[in-house]
Every structure is written in C-alpha cells, then in structure tokens.
Amino acid sequence: MRVLVVEDHRLLADSVVEGLRAEGMAVDLALDGHVALSQIAVADYDVVVLDRDLPGVHGDQICRRLAAERRDTRVLMLTVAAAVRDRVEGLELGADDYLAKPFEFVELVARVRALARRAGSPQPPRYVAGDLMLDSARRVAFRGERRLNLRPKEFAVLEHLLAADGRVVSAEELLARVWDEAVNPFSSTVKSTIARLRAKLGEPQLIETVRDSGYRI
C-alpha cells in the first residue's frame, strides 16, 4: 500500500508518517499543496491523507483535481473543522472519507486500510499458495502451522507477490509499491528483502527468481 501524507504541521506529519510506516505502508510526505501535486503527478498512490487547510495550494483544490482525474486514489481529508456541514462539504468536493482533528491514530490506520481496499480492484483479505497463508486484515502469515515473524516490508513484499497471482513482479514495481520515495532505486533493498523472506519461509522455496524480469510465487 502506498500512501501520501499531505500535512503542513511538521510534528503531526512526522508522527503520522512514522506510524503508518510502522504499519508496513510505503509513505511519502508533502508539507504543502504544490509539493503534493508534483508527487501525485509522478506516483500512483492508493490513499492520500490530505489536510484541508494547506499553504500553497489549498487541500480543496487538490481534492477537486483528484476527483476530476477519476483516479483510483482514495482521499482521506483531515481538518480541525468537525461540524456536519464541514464534513458534507469535504465529501462533496470528492473526498472518500473525512476525519476531524484531533484523532486517534488507530482510527486513522483503520480508515486508511479501508480506503486502500476500495482503491483499484478489490483484493481478498486472505491469500493462499500451497501451505502458505497470508491474512491481510489481521496482518499475519503462516507456513503450515508455523507463524512467520515478518518485518513490515517483508510482509508487504510477500503480500504483493501473492496478490500478483502468478504474474512476474519486477524489482522496480516492488520498489514503487512497497517502499517510499526515500529509498535508493540503485540499492540492493529488494534483493536483500527477498533473501530474508526466503529464509523465513523455509523449504521448499516458494519465491521464484525469473531472470532479468523479477520474482513470482
């Protein structure tokens, strides 16, 4: 899941980004509306967590543009205005959900995950490949009876490979969907994560390397 957080309050923005990354999401940050629009133009986001009152370009304008472009991206609008008329106005602008500040972080996570499930094609909450089972909703994975102790990025890579349903997934696609913009595209990040994941999955190996193409299950 790839998320863009657009929030001009630096402490809140950093807290939200750090928390969502800890939940296994790939998260980018924009501190004003101009930066947000430039990031949206070059990356495909599942969810945009959008503060309404932004410097540069107002959050309302960003929301209208996303709605006009008919993207699969879902918008969770944040604002200190909690009156019913404010929520209705935000939804009418094209937002998919609305959360008033201050909010509980667990609710933010739940709303982001719910919106991501609505972005693009609906994905099943549970994937099975042989004796491997991954439950997206509960964030757990098992190989047979053994629960796998996976780091957030390992879980996200495994989930993406399973969701591909046998299609070969390139390292570039994994970087774009699992990591955020801070990752070095020329690093061995994907390769090392796949190696750790294979070690934790054990034998027989499930992840196949397709030469010059990528990986598949």
N, C-alpha and C positions, 0 to 999 in steps of 0.2 A: 504494500500500500504506500503510495507516495502522496505526501501532504504538503501544502504550502501554508505557512502561518503568516498572516499579514497583520501586524500589530506594532504601533509606534511606541508603546510603553516598554522600554527595553527590559526591565526586570521581569515584567509579566511575560513578555515574548520569550525571553531565555528560559523561563520556568516551564512554559508550555512546550517549547521545542524539546527541552531536555526530557520532560515527562513522556512525550509522545515517542521519542526515540527509544526510551527505556521500554516502551510497549512494543518495540520491534518495527516501528514505522520509519520510512525514509522521509525526513522532514527538512524542508528549506524554509528560510526566513526572509521576509521583506519588511523593512521598517517604515516604508512609505508607499503611497499608491503608484508612483512612477516605477519604482523597482519591481513592485508586484506585477504590473502589466508586462514588463520586459521578461520576467521569469515565466509568466503564463504563456508568453508567445513562443518560448523555446522548449518547454517541458510539458508533458501530459500529467496532470495531477488528478488523483481520484477525488480528493477533497481539498477545498480552500477554506481555511478558518480565517474569516475576514472581519476585522474590526471595522465598524461603520464610520467612525469619525477619524479619518486619516489625513495627514498632511499631504500636499502634492495633488494627488487625485483622490477624491472622496470615495469611500467604500461603496456608496450607492452607484457611482459611475462604473466601478469595476464589476459590481453585481449585474448591472444592466448589460454590460458588454458580454459577460459570460453567457447570460441568458439569450442575448441576441445571436451569438455564435452557435447556439444549440450544442454546446459541448456536453460530453458525458460527465464532466467535472461537477461535483456537488458543492454547494456553498453553505457553510455554517456561519451565520452572521453573529458577531458579538457586539454588544453595546451596553452602556450603562442605563439606557432608556428601557424601562421594563413595562411601561403601560401597554395595554392591549392594542391601542391604536398604533404604537410604535412597532409592535410585533407584526401586526397586519400589514403595515406599510413596508416593512422589510421583506415579508413573504411576497407581497405584490410586486416588488422590484425584481423578483426572480430567485431569491434565496430559498434553499430547500429546508432549512431549519434555522432556529433563532434561539440564542442563549444569552440571557441577561447577566451582566457582571454585578457583583462577584458571583462566581460559580464554583461548584465542587469539581475537582479535577476528574474524579471517577465518572461524573456525568458527561463531561466533555469527551472523554475517551469513548464512552458508550455511544454517544451521538455521532462521533467521527466514524466509528466502526459501522454503525447502522447506515450512514450515508454512503460509505465505501461499498457496502453490499449492493446498493442501488445504482452505483456507477457502472456503466457498461453492461455487459451480460451478467445476469445473476449467477453467482458462484455457490456451489454446495458448501455447507458448513463442515462437511467431513469428506476426506479423500481416502481411498483405499487402493493400495498397489501390492498385491501378494499379501504378505504378513505385516505390511507397513500400514498404519492408520494415523492420519493427522486430523485433528478436530480444530478447525479454525476458530470456532466460537469460544471453546474452552482453552485454546492455546496450549494444547498438549499433543504429543505424538508418541506412538508405541510401535516397537518392532516385536511382534508376537506379544508376549506378556510383559515385556521389558519397556518401562517408560524411558524415553530418551531425554537426557538432560541437555537441552539445546539452548545456545545463546540466541538472543533475538534475531540476529542476522542469519544464523544457521536455520532457524525456524522459518524465516521469511524466504530464504532460498529454496528450502525443501517445499514449502507451500507453493511457490511459483512454479517449480518444476512439475509438481503434481497437477496443478491447475492447467498446465500446458497439454496434459492428456496425451503424452507420447510425442509431442512436437519437439524438435530440437530447439533449445533456448540458447542464444548466443551470450557470451560474456558481457557484451555491450548492453543487451537487453536486461540482464540481471543487474548491472550497474545502474541502469536508468530506473528500474522498478524497485530495487531493494535498498540502494544507497542514495544519499542526498548529494547535492552539488559540491560538497566539500571533499568528496573522495577524489583521489588522483586516478584519472582514467588509464594511466600507463602503469599503475601499480599491479601487484600480484594479488590484490584483495580477493577477487573472485576465486582464483585458483586455490589460495590458502584456505578460504572458507569451505570450498568443496572438499578439500583434503580432510579438514577437521570433521565435516559432516559424514564423509565416508567412514572415517574411523569410528564415529559414534554409532552409525547404522550397523556396522559389523558385516559379517559374511552371511550369505552370498551378497556380493555388491549389487546395489540397485541403480546407482547413478552411472550411466554410460557416457564416456567422452567420445564425441563424434569429431574426428579430426578436421581441423580448420573450420568447424561450424559451431560447436558448443557442447551442451550437455542435455541429456534427456533421461527420464525414468520410463 
